[in-house]
């Protein structure tokens, strides 16, 4: 953990501060489900920037405030090297910025601090957005995580995200020889010179438990195309041949659900590509083609905002044990998805704006579909379920 801190320390932004080495190790050693939180208590005096910074950071209610600070890296807390990093971590990015300015002036500072930091943060966020949208699923993780080669290229191996979801404890994300994983190569070097020990990798038995069964693997391969007819025909043939669809039943098996999700995902890709290409071929003017591009960029960015802004700003109405928030302005531009703490508390709920004043366009559409008989079995949280998720007064 300490070596990772040494590598990542200069990427921090002075304005907001970054978790120090020991605190970062505490977070990471809790596993993928841990809540990343930042607590800074620095006297601001009369400095308006520090006052704004402290206000922003203290508004981030997090698990530490509810459960206390983790104490799971006591061995690191006793080592002088990590104690030194913890007490001096803000000096490192400031020193790096000063060094860059001394070497090359303002251009070096902008590229070495500003552009580099933006690149690193966006590369990090791409792991949890692009690698849940595009790529291959090698392991049956029960989620949308993917192995994405181009994200892996710009994040030193983090793009092999389905591998990570399948084996969170693994020090190696690129499990195949051809899956380039720079981080793993560094770990191997550290292991070779004795600086890394007890390096964990998944065993053959663990891989076997996480593998797809052969039928679902075939479905995945059949839908791994971007031509709509091939996707549809291949999927239909597999459905008929395997006899997994029961037209007499309104209930779907797990295999049926996975097939339907894969098919819907493929149709979405087909729709986006077809719409854009048809606009171009049919001699539509440039403004309409541009509108299609702007619309797509807008939709993707507001989708990503749900998993970033709604984990940073807003209110927590329910005790979900994470950083999810209800964010009103995000709900306005995402048709109700911004009531994200509500969603984390009651994932099965068709309604995310649970209060009458929480505008939720998606819910209004569902109610309309329910009224005309096109939506059935619409689920909402009960009073008892709400009581269980409420904060202790």
C-alpha positions as CSV (number, residue, x, y, z in Angstrom):
1,X,0.0,0.0,0.0
2,X,2.8,2.4,0.9
3,X,4.5,1.9,-2.5
4,X,1.2,2.7,-4.2
5,X,0.9,5.8,-2.1
6,X,4.4,6.9,-3.2
7,X,3.4,6.5,-6.9
8,X,0.1,8.3,-6.6
9,X,0.9,11.0,-4.1
10,X,1.8,13.7,-6.6
11,X,-1.5,13.3,-8.4
12,X,-3.4,15.0,-5.6
13,X,-5.0,18.4,-5.9
14,X,-3.9,20.8,-3.3
15,X,-7.3,22.5,-3.3
16,X,-9.2,19.5,-2.1
17,X,-6.5,17.4,-0.6
18,X,-5.9,13.6,-1.2
19,X,-6.1,10.8,1.4
20,X,-2.8,10.3,3.0
21,X,-0.9,7.0,2.7
22,X,-2.2,5.3,5.9
23,X,-5.8,6.3,5.4
24,X,-5.7,5.2,1.7
25,X,-4.3,1.9,2.8
26,X,-7.1,1.5,5.4
27,X,-9.7,2.1,2.6
28,X,-8.1,-0.2,0.1
29,X,-7.6,-3.1,2.6
30,X,-11.3,-3.1,3.3
31,X,-12.0,-4.3,-0.2
32,X,-14.0,-3.0,-3.2
33,X,-17.0,-2.3,-1.1
34,X,-15.3,0.2,1.1
35,X,-16.3,3.8,1.1
36,X,-13.7,6.3,0.0
37,X,-14.0,9.2,2.2
38,X,-11.9,12.4,2.8
39,X,-11.8,14.1,6.2
40,X,-9.7,17.3,6.5
41,X,-9.8,19.5,9.6
42,X,-7.5,22.4,8.9
43,X,-7.8,25.8,10.5
44,X,-8.8,28.2,7.8
45,X,-8.3,31.5,9.7
46,X,-9.3,34.3,7.4
47,X,-8.3,32.6,4.2
48,X,-11.5,32.4,2.0
49,X,-10.0,29.6,-0.2
50,X,-9.3,27.4,2.9
51,X,-12.7,28.2,4.3
52,X,-14.4,27.1,1.1
53,X,-12.2,24.0,0.9
54,X,-13.0,23.1,4.5
55,X,-16.7,23.7,4.0
56,X,-16.7,21.5,0.9
57,X,-14.8,18.6,2.5
58,X,-16.8,18.7,5.8
59,X,-20.0,18.5,3.7
60,X,-18.9,15.0,2.5
61,X,-20.6,13.0,5.2
62,X,-19.1,9.5,5.1
63,X,-18.7,6.2,6.9
64,X,-16.0,7.6,9.2
65,X,-18.5,10.0,10.8
66,X,-21.0,7.2,11.4
67,X,-18.7,4.3,12.2
68,X,-15.4,5.7,13.3
69,X,-12.0,5.7,11.6
70,X,-10.8,2.2,10.4
71,X,-8.0,0.6,12.4
72,X,-7.1,-2.2,10.0
73,X,-3.5,-1.2,9.1
74,X,-2.0,-1.0,12.6
75,X,1.2,-2.5,11.3
76,X,1.8,0.3,8.8
77,X,0.9,3.0,11.4
78,X,3.9,1.9,13.4
79,X,6.5,2.2,10.6
80,X,8.4,5.5,10.5
81,X,8.4,5.6,6.6
82,X,4.6,5.6,6.4
83,X,4.2,7.9,9.4
84,X,6.5,10.4,7.6
85,X,4.4,10.2,4.4
86,X,1.2,10.7,6.5
87,X,2.5,13.8,8.2
88,X,4.0,15.4,5.0
89,X,1.7,14.3,2.2
90,X,0.5,17.8,1.3
91,X,4.2,18.9,0.8
92,X,4.7,16.4,-2.1
93,X,2.3,17.9,-4.7
94,X,3.3,21.4,-3.7
95,X,6.9,20.5,-4.1
96,X,6.3,18.8,-7.4
97,X,4.5,21.9,-8.7
98,X,7.3,24.2,-7.5
99,X,9.9,21.9,-9.2
100,X,8.0,21.9,-12.5
101,X,7.7,25.7,-12.4
102,X,11.4,26.1,-11.7
103,X,12.3,23.7,-14.6
104,X,10.0,25.0,-17.3
105,X,7.9,27.8,-16.1
106,X,4.1,28.0,-16.3
107,X,3.8,25.5,-19.3
108,X,5.5,22.8,-17.3
109,X,3.3,23.5,-14.3
110,X,0.1,23.4,-16.4
111,X,1.0,20.1,-18.1
112,X,2.7,18.5,-15.1
113,X,0.0,19.4,-12.6
114,X,-3.2,20.5,-14.3
115,X,-3.4,18.3,-17.5
116,X,-1.8,15.3,-15.8
117,X,-4.2,15.5,-12.9
118,X,-7.2,15.8,-15.2
119,X,-5.9,12.8,-17.2
120,X,-5.5,10.7,-14.1
121,X,-8.9,11.5,-12.7
122,X,-10.7,10.9,-16.0
123,X,-8.7,7.6,-16.5
124,X,-9.8,6.5,-13.0
125,X,-13.5,7.4,-13.7
126,X,-13.4,5.6,-17.0
127,X,-12.8,2.4,-15.2
128,X,-16.2,2.7,-13.5
129,X,-18.0,4.0,-16.6
130,X,-16.5,2.8,-19.8
131,X,-15.5,-0.6,-18.3
132,X,-19.1,-1.1,-17.3
133,X,-20.4,-0.3,-20.8
134,X,-18.0,-1.6,-23.4
135,X,-15.8,-4.7,-23.5
136,X,-16.0,-8.4,-22.8
137,X,-17.3,-10.3,-19.9
138,X,-15.1,-13.3,-19.2
139,X,-16.4,-14.1,-15.7
140,X,-19.9,-14.6,-14.3
141,X,-19.8,-11.7,-11.8
142,X,-23.5,-10.9,-12.0
143,X,-22.9,-7.3,-12.9
144,X,-22.0,-5.2,-16.0
145,X,-18.2,-5.0,-15.4
146,X,-16.3,-5.6,-18.6
147,X,-12.7,-6.2,-19.7
148,X,-11.9,-3.1,-21.8
149,X,-8.5,-3.1,-23.6
150,X,-8.3,0.6,-24.4
151,X,-9.1,1.6,-20.8
152,X,-6.4,-0.9,-19.7
153,X,-3.9,0.9,-21.9
154,X,-4.4,4.3,-20.4
155,X,-4.9,3.1,-16.7
156,X,-1.9,0.7,-16.5
157,X,-4.1,-2.4,-16.4
158,X,-7.2,-1.2,-14.5
159,X,-9.3,-1.7,-17.6
160,X,-9.4,-5.5,-17.1
161,X,-12.3,-4.7,-14.8
162,X,-14.3,-7.9,-15.2
163,X,-11.3,-9.7,-14.0
164,X,-11.1,-7.4,-11.0
165,X,-14.7,-7.8,-10.1
166,X,-14.3,-11.6,-10.3
167,X,-11.2,-11.7,-8.2
168,X,-10.9,-8.5,-6.1
169,X,-8.0,-9.8,-4.0
170,X,-5.9,-10.5,-7.1
171,X,-2.8,-8.4,-7.5
172,X,-2.9,-9.1,-11.2
173,X,-5.8,-7.7,-13.3
174,X,-4.6,-8.8,-16.7
175,X,-5.0,-12.5,-16.1
176,X,-4.1,-13.6,-19.7
177,X,-0.6,-13.3,-21.1
178,X,-1.8,-10.9,-23.8
179,X,-3.7,-8.6,-21.3
180,X,-1.2,-5.9,-20.8
181,X,-1.1,-4.9,-17.1
182,X,1.7,-2.4,-16.3
183,X,0.8,-2.4,-12.6
184,X,1.2,-6.1,-12.4
185,X,4.7,-5.9,-14.0
186,X,5.7,-3.4,-11.3
187,X,4.4,-5.7,-8.6
188,X,6.4,-8.6,-10.1
189,X,9.5,-6.5,-10.1
190,X,8.9,-5.5,-6.5
191,X,8.4,-9.1,-5.6
192,X,11.6,-10.2,-7.3
193,X,13.7,-7.7,-5.3
194,X,11.9,-8.6,-2.0
195,X,9.8,-5.4,-1.6
196,X,6.4,-7.2,-2.2
197,X,5.4,-10.3,-0.4
198,X,2.3,-12.5,-0.1
199,X,1.1,-11.5,-3.6
200,X,-2.3,-13.1,-4.2
201,X,-3.6,-14.5,-7.5
202,X,-6.7,-16.5,-8.2
203,X,-6.3,-20.3,-8.2
204,X,-7.7,-22.6,-10.9
205,X,-10.5,-23.7,-8.6
206,X,-11.5,-20.1,-8.0
207,X,-11.5,-19.4,-11.7
208,X,-13.6,-22.4,-12.4
209,X,-16.2,-21.2,-9.9
210,X,-16.5,-17.8,-11.6
211,X,-16.6,-19.1,-15.2
212,X,-19.7,-18.8,-17.3
213,X,-21.4,-22.1,-18.2
214,X,-20.9,-23.0,-21.8
215,X,-24.4,-22.0,-23.0
216,X,-24.2,-18.5,-21.6
217,X,-20.7,-18.2,-23.0
218,X,-22.1,-19.0,-26.4
219,X,-24.8,-16.4,-26.0
220,X,-22.1,-13.8,-25.1
221,X,-20.1,-14.7,-28.3
222,X,-23.3,-14.6,-30.4
223,X,-24.2,-11.1,-29.4
224,X,-20.6,-9.8,-29.6
225,X,-21.2,-8.1,-32.9
226,X,-22.3,-4.7,-34.0
227,X,-24.5,-5.6,-37.0
228,X,-28.1,-5.8,-35.9
229,X,-29.3,-8.7,-38.1
230,X,-26.5,-10.9,-37.1
231,X,-27.0,-10.2,-33.4
232,X,-30.8,-10.8,-33.7
233,X,-30.5,-14.0,-35.8
234,X,-27.8,-15.5,-33.8
235,X,-29.6,-14.8,-30.6
236,X,-32.9,-16.2,-31.9
237,X,-31.3,-19.4,-33.1
238,X,-29.6,-20.0,-29.8
239,X,-32.9,-19.4,-28.0
240,X,-34.7,-21.9,-30.1
241,X,-31.9,-24.5,-30.1
242,X,-31.4,-24.4,-26.4
243,X,-35.2,-24.2,-25.6
244,X,-34.7,-21.6,-22.8
245,X,-37.7,-19.4,-23.7
246,X,-41.0,-20.6,-22.5
247,X,-43.7,-18.6,-24.3
248,X,-46.4,-19.9,-21.9
249,X,-44.7,-18.4,-18.9
250,X,-44.5,-14.7,-17.9
251,X,-41.7,-15.5,-15.5
252,X,-38.1,-15.4,-16.8
253,X,-35.4,-17.7,-15.7
254,X,-32.0,-16.4,-14.9
255,X,-30.7,-17.5,-18.3
256,X,-33.6,-15.8,-20.0
257,X,-32.9,-12.5,-18.2
258,X,-29.2,-12.6,-19.2
259,X,-30.2,-13.3,-22.8
260,X,-32.7,-10.4,-22.8
261,X,-30.2,-8.0,-21.2
262,X,-27.5,-8.9,-23.8
263,X,-30.0,-8.5,-26.6
264,X,-31.2,-5.1,-25.4
265,X,-27.6,-3.9,-24.9
266,X,-26.8,-5.0,-28.5
267,X,-29.9,-3.3,-29.9
268,X,-28.9,-0.1,-28.2
269,X,-25.5,-0.2,-29.9
270,X,-27.3,-0.9,-33.2
271,X,-29.7,2.0,-32.7
272,X,-27.0,4.6,-32.0
273,X,-24.8,3.5,-34.9
274,X,-27.7,3.3,-37.4
275,X,-29.1,6.7,-36.4
276,X,-25.8,8.4,-36.8
277,X,-24.9,6.7,-40.1
278,X,-28.4,7.1,-41.6
279,X,-28.2,10.9,-40.9
280,X,-24.9,11.1,-42.7
281,X,-25.9,9.0,-45.7
282,X,-29.2,10.7,-46.2
283,X,-27.5,14.0,-46.8
284,X,-28.8,15.6,-43.6
285,X,-27.2,18.9,-42.9
286,X,-24.2,19.0,-40.6
287,X,-26.2,20.6,-37.8
288,X,-28.4,17.5,-37.4
289,X,-25.5,15.2,-37.4
290,X,-23.8,17.4,-34.8
291,X,-27.0,17.4,-32.8
292,X,-26.9,13.6,-32.7
293,X,-23.3,13.7,-31.4
294,X,-24.1,16.4,-28.8
295,X,-27.1,14.4,-27.6
296,X,-25.0,11.3,-27.2
297,X,-22.3,13.1,-25.3
298,X,-24.9,14.8,-23.1
299,X,-26.6,11.5,-22.3
300,X,-23.4,9.7,-21.4
301,X,-22.1,12.6,-19.2
302,X,-25.3,12.9,-17.2
303,X,-25.3,9.2,-16.8
304,X,-21.8,9.3,-15.4
305,X,-22.7,12.3,-13.2
306,X,-25.2,10.0,-11.3
307,X,-22.2,7.9,-10.1
308,X,-20.0,10.9,-9.4
309,X,-21.9,14.1,-8.5
310,X,-24.6,12.0,-6.6
311,X,-21.8,10.5,-4.5
312,X,-20.4,13.9,-3.7
313,X,-23.1,16.6,-3.3
314,X,-26.6,16.3,-1.9
315,X,-28.4,14.9,1.1
316,X,-28.5,11.4,2.6
317,X,-32.0,10.5,3.5
318,X,-31.3,6.8,4.2
319,X,-28.6,4.9,6.1
320,X,-27.1,3.1,3.1
321,X,-23.6,2.9,4.5
322,X,-22.1,4.6,1.4
323,X,-21.7,8.0,-0.1
324,X,-24.8,8.1,-2.3
325,X,-26.8,11.3,-2.2
326,X,-30.1,12.8,-3.3
327,X,-29.1,15.5,-5.7
328,X,-32.0,17.7,-6.9
329,X,-30.3,19.5,-9.8
330,X,-29.0,16.2,-11.2
331,X,-32.5,14.7,-10.8
332,X,-33.7,17.5,-13.1
333,X,-31.4,16.6,-16.0
334,X,-31.6,12.8,-15.6
335,X,-35.4,12.5,-15.3
336,X,-35.2,11.4,-11.7
337,X,-32.0,9.4,-11.5
338,X,-30.4,12.0,-9.3
339,X,-32.4,10.8,-6.2
340,X,-29.5,8.4,-5.9
341,X,-29.6,7.7,-2.2
342,X,-33.2,6.6,-2.6
343,X,-32.1,4.2,-5.3
344,X,-29.3,2.8,-3.1
345,X,-31.7,2.3,-0.3
346,X,-34.4,0.6,-2.4
347,X,-32.8,-0.7,-5.5
348,X,-35.9,-2.6,-6.5
349,X,-38.1,0.5,-6.4
350,X,-39.5,1.7,-9.7
351,X,-39.8,5.2,-8.1
352,X,-36.7,7.1,-7.2
353,X,-38.3,10.4,-6.2
354,X,-40.0,9.0,-3.1
355,X,-41.3,12.3,-1.8
356,X,-44.1,14.2,-3.6
357,X,-41.8,17.1,-4.2
358,X,-39.0,15.0,-5.7
359,X,-39.6,15.3,-9.4
360,X,-39.1,12.0,-11.1
361,X,-40.1,12.0,-14.8
362,X,-39.2,8.3,-15.2
363,X,-41.7,7.4,-12.5
364,X,-44.4,9.5,-14.2
365,X,-43.9,7.5,-17.4
366,X,-44.0,4.2,-15.5
367,X,-47.3,5.3,-13.8
368,X,-48.7,6.1,-17.3
369,X,-47.6,2.7,-18.6
370,X,-49.1,1.0,-15.5
371,X,-52.4,2.9,-16.1
372,X,-52.8,1.6,-19.6
373,X,-51.7,-1.9,-18.8
374,X,-48.2,-1.9,-20.3
375,X,-46.4,-2.1,-16.9
376,X,-47.2,-4.6,-14.2
377,X,-45.9,-5.7,-10.9
378,X,-44.5,-2.3,-10.2
379,X,-42.5,-2.4,-6.9
380,X,-42.3,0.3,-4.3
381,X,-40.7,0.3,-0.8
382,X,-43.1,-0.4,2.1
383,X,-43.3,1.6,5.3
384,X,-41.5,-1.3,7.1
385,X,-38.7,-1.3,4.5
386,X,-38.3,2.5,4.8
387,X,-38.2,2.2,8.6
388,X,-35.3,-0.3,8.4
389,X,-33.3,2.0,6.2
390,X,-33.9,5.2,8.2
391,X,-31.1,6.8,10.2
392,X,-31.3,6.3,13.9
393,X,-32.8,9.5,15.3
